[in-house]
């Protein structure tokens, strides 16, 4: 789910689930993330920056409790 403000900030809520079908025990994870992103112009190149925390709601004992995501995407519009 995304919401974009009038000044072009985008706020996102996301969930992601994975499962290892070949594992001998239950090896699935479910994570929830909340992210903020913004497109900026750097020397004529459009760049999207995104950052935010991620929390694992369910998972095997080896799954992390939380994490951070940071993305940089170069944009090449036509």
Secondary structure, 3 states (H helix, E strand, C coil): CEEECCCCEEEEEEEEEEECCCCCCCCEEEEEEEEEEEEEEECCEEEEEEEEEEEEEECCCCCCCEEEEEEEEEECCC
